[in-house]
Every structure is written in structure tokens, then in C-alpha cells.
Amino acid sequence: MTTDVPGGAAASHVSQVNVGAVMQQFGQGWYRRYVSSQPPIGPPSGPLSGEPPPNQPPPWRPRRQPPRQHRWRTPLVLIGAVVAVTVIALALAFSGGEDEGEPSGSSSPVPSVSSSAAASDLAKRVTLTPKDWGGTFVRDSPYQSTGLTWVVIDQDCKVTTESPVGALAALQRNAKEPGDTAFSYSAFIAYKEANSAKRGIARQREPLQRCPKMSDAGGKTQYDNVHEVAIPDLKGFDALVAEEGHISSSADGQKVDAEYTLLTGRKGQFVLQSFINRASGAEEQNRDDAVNALSLMLGRLKSS
């Protein structure tokens, strides 16, 4: 849930739909859902340290990433986003089957790392900064996390967290547009070996086959119309999972109307993730921005 992106910017300017209140509610939650929520270094939630800091909202669901440290539904995971997907997210570390994504067809080599220090250094170079999403994007708060806690979807379609198995390091960075019209995050997780990354991305796809509706285990955030989509133009990965959905309720139970796109791609021992959400009506723009973001990350990985 790639191809090199010219210029390095991942997204175009967003329409000024004020979804500030919604994003503030989901904000860290959604993002965290896919990624861990710890601030300083992470993509999931923060690459090396476990649970999100106290008093910090968990990633929201659209990002299936680790907690706000990352939004990934799988580890990689949305900070300011309505749900934070944490699309997501970002929960790659768990057990799962073999890759089911489309083969990239690319034989371009990528670096190999075997230590947490080397993996953390690589994560900092690959994970996006606000300007990579577009000239109007700025840092969200928290800006980055490195905790190794991923967001996962349990058997009851509840968004919860787990510690990824076999991970060396992770990093998630959160961004948003002024006025809270868009929230995004990028996440990166390095595993000790490719097989662990394969299991992680398989775990990312599995809930999409059985959970068209999801909700946060510890809150009232509701996701509906959750589904997998095909992204034929996104090439270069060994496996790819593309998720989209709608956020209908915030963490405190208020009605909201936002859409998100969460992309997770595996390349060797690495899992990359991009997530973005806006008020409903921007589905195409969300998809374009997420694709460009993930493509840019893959390009950086290959050139590292």
C-alpha cells in the first residue's frame, strides 16, 4: 500500500475544505492506527521503542499503521488524518502468508541492513518530509515516531496494536496542510529478513477480505467501505496492498465525512507505507498523492 516521482513532491494542492475539527479528533489516532505513535523516529509508530507515550491518542484506523507513532495499519501507518491509519495500517509485523501483491517486475537492487543502527539511518533517508508531499504541507504534531508497535485488525474487525516480529527499526513522519484540509504520513520499517516482511504485508491484506467496516478497540472511530483497490501504475515492489475507505465517526463519537488512501509496499526486507486523508470528494487526489509518495520513497530506497 512504485515508480520514481519527478521533482520529489508527492502531491498537488488540496481544495480548502476545512476538516480541521474532524482531523483534530482523528488526527493522531488515524495516523497512528497504522503506525506507532511515538514522536521521534519511526512507520510505523516509532521504530525502536514500544508503546506510544502516555496521553497520546492511538493512531486512528484509516491508517492501519502502528499507533500514532506510526499510522500504519501495519506498522508503517496517519497523524493528523481523520483516522490516522494510521491506514492502516500501517501492523505488518505479524504472522501471515506469502506475498499476494502484484509483482513489480523491477529487478533494481536495494540496500541490505542487519543492525538496528543501520536500519534507523536508512529509515531517516527514505521516509518523507512535509515538503515531499507538496509545497503547502507542514509538520504535524507529533512529527515523527520510532516505536515498534504496529496497528493491527483483530478477528472482530477492531483496530488494536501489536509488536512487529523480526523488526530492526521503524520510522513514521506526519504532515498536514495548513487549515487541516489534509493529513498524511509516510512510514518505513526494516525487518531482519525478507520473510518477516512478507508475513507483515500479508497481515496487512488479510483484514481487507473480511472487514468492510472497522472500529477502534478503545474509541468510537468508525471506518466503513474499507476495501482493497488495484493500482496498476505503482510498480517496483515485490508486493503491494492498496486500501481505501471512509471515516464516518470520530474518536469521541461525532459524525465525520472523510476518505483515506493507505498504500503499503514491500521491497526485500523493507516495508514502506504512505497514507493521506481529506474530506470526502477527494478520492482521486488522495490516491495520486499516496502513489507519488510511495514511489518517491521507493526511489530513495533504491538509490541509498
N, C-alpha and C positions, 0 to 999 in steps of 0.2 A: 502497500500500500504504500531504464531511463536514458535519457539522452542529454547530451550536453546542451546547456541553455546559453544562448548568446548574451553577452553583456553581464551575466551574473545576477540580474534581477529576476526574481521569481514571479512577480505578479504585477498586474496593472492596477490603476487607481480604482478604488471601490466607490460605489454610489454612497452618498451621505445619508444612509438610513441610520437613525440613531437607535442603536440597540444597546446603549450603554447600560441601562438598568439590567437588562437581561444578561449581558456579559458579566456584569459585576456579580450577578447571582451565580452564574455558572462558572464564570471566569476560571479561577484556578481549578475548579472542580473538573470541568470538562477536559481541560487540558491535561490535568493530572490523571485522568482516567486512563490515559494511555501511557503516561509516563509517571515517574515518581515525582513527588513534589518537593524535593529539597532544593534549595537555592543553590548554590554554587557548583555546578558541574554535573551535567547529565543527560535521555531519551530517552530516554525514559526518564524516570524520575531522578535520580542522581546517581551516577554510576557507581559509586562505591559505598555509600552508606545507606543503611536500611530504611527505616520508616521516616515519613515526612515529619518536619518539625512540628512541635505542638502548636495548636491553634491555627494550623494552616489547613484550609479546605482540601479535601481529596480531589483528585482530578476528576473532571466530570467525564461522563460516559462517552459522549461522542468521540472523545479521543480515547481510544482504548489503550491508553498507554499507562505507564505506571503513574502513580499519583503525581500530583502537580509537580512533582519533581520532574515528572515527565507525563505527558498525557497518554502515552501510548496505551492502547488497549492492551497492547503487548507492551513490553517495556518501552518502547520508544514513545508515545503518547502524546494538551492544549492549554494554554494558560488562560488567557483572557477569554477564550472561547466560551460560548454558552455552555457547552458541555465539557469542554476540555477533553476530550478524548482521549483527553486525554485521552481519538479517535482513536480509542482507541485504541485502543489501543493498544498503544502503543502497546502486554502480557506475553511476551514472546518466550519467556524463559522456560516455560513448562514443557511437559511431555507432549508428544504429538507424533504425527506420521511423517511421511516423506513430503517433499515439496509438491504442491499441487498447482502451483502457479505456472504461468506461461514461461517457457524457456526464453531467455533473452536473445540467444543467437550470437551473443558477443563473447569473444574469447579474450578480451582485453584483460591483462593481469591486474591484480590488486595486491597491495602490500599484505604481509603476514605479520601478526604480532603474537607474542607469547607471554608478555608480562602486563600487569595492570598499569604500570607507568607508561609503557609504550602505547597501550590501548587508549589511555586517557589523553595522551598527547595527540594521537591521531584523531580522536573524537573532537578535540578543540579545533582542528583544522578543517574537518568535514562538516560539522554542524553549522547551520546558517546563522547569520546575524540579521537584525531587523532590515537593514538596507538591502539584503539579498531578496527580500520579499517585495521590495518596491521602495521608491524614494520617500514615500509618506509614512512608512512603518517606523515605529519606535519600540524601545524595550518595554515589555510588560513587567509586572512585578508579582512574584519573583521572576527574575530574568533567566536564571539557569539553575539546574539541579543535577546532581550526580548520584543520587541514591539508587541502589539496586533493588527497587521494589516496583514491580510491574502491575498494571491493571489487568485483570482477567475477568471473564464472564463465567459465572458458575452454572450449575445444572438447572437452576431456577431462573436463568437469564438476569441475574443480579450482577452488577458491576462491583467487583471487590479487588483485592490485591494479593499478590504472591511474590516470593523472592525468586528471580530467574535462576535456573540451574546452569552452571557452567559459564557464567558471565565473568569477564575480566573487568570491564568498565562500561559506563554509560553516561550520556550527556544529553540534556534537553535544554533548548533555548526557546523562550516565549517572546512573541512580539504582538503588536496590535496597531491599529490605525487610530490616530487622534480622534476623539469623539466616540471611541469604542464602536466603530462601524464594522470592524473585522478583528478577529483574534486568530493567531496562528502559532504553530510551534514546529520545530524540527527536532528529531531525536536520533541518536546513534547508539548502538550497543555492539560491543565486541565480545564474542564468545571465544572460549579456549579452542574450539574446533568447529568445523562446518556442520557436523551432525547435530550439535546442540542448537545451532542457529536454525537448522531445518526443523527441528522439533518446535522451536519457538514460533516460527511463522506458520506452521501447521496449526498451532494452537490459536493463532490469530484468525484463521479462516473458519475453523470449526463452528463457532457460535453463529456465524452468518447463515449457516444452513438450518438453524433451529430457533433462532431468536429474532423475529421481525420486530419485537418490542423488547426493550430493556429498561432497567431502572437501577438506580444506585442502591446498594445494600444499606447504606447508612443515611440516606436522604430521600428527597422526593423528586429528584430529577428523573424525567421520563423521556425515553427515546422511542420513536416509532418509525415505521417504514425503513427499518435498518436492512440493508441489502448489499450484496456484492455487485460490482459493475465491472465491465470489461474496459480496459484502457489499452487498446492495441498500439497506440503510438509511444507508449512508455517501454522502451527496450533497454537491454543491457543487464538485467537482473537474472539471477538463477531461479528466482521465484518472486511472485508479486501478488499482493492481496489489496484490492481497492474496495473500500467501504464508503457508503454514503447513507445518510439518514436525516431524520427530522427531530428536533428537540421541542417538546410540547409543554414541559413543565420544569420549573427551576428547582433548586435545592430546597427552597422554602415553600414549594407547592404553588407558586404563581404561574399562570399560564404564559407561555412564550411561543414564539414562532420563528425558529431559526433552522438553517440547514448546514450540514457539515460534509466535508470530504476528508477521508483519512486513508492515506496510502502507506503501505508497508512493503519494502522490498528487501530481499536477501541477496547478498553477493559474497560467496565464500563463507567466512566465519563472521560476517558482519550483517547487521540488520539496520536498515535506515527507515525513517518514518517522517512523513510530513502531514500536517493537519491544518485545516482552516475552516472557520465558520462565520457566517454572516446571517442577517435577517433573510427570511425566505424570499426567493425570487432571484438569487444569485448563484444558482446551482452550476451553471456553465463557467462562471468566473471562478468559483471555488475550485472546480475541477482543473481548470487551466493553471491556476496558481499552485495547486498542490503538485501537479505533474511537473511544472517548471522547477519547483523547489526540490523535489526528489531527484530530478535529472541533474540539477546543479550539484547536489550532494554526491551523486554517483561519479560525476566528472571529477570532483575534488578527491574522492577516494582513489580513483584510478591514477591520478597524477601525483599522489602523495608518495 
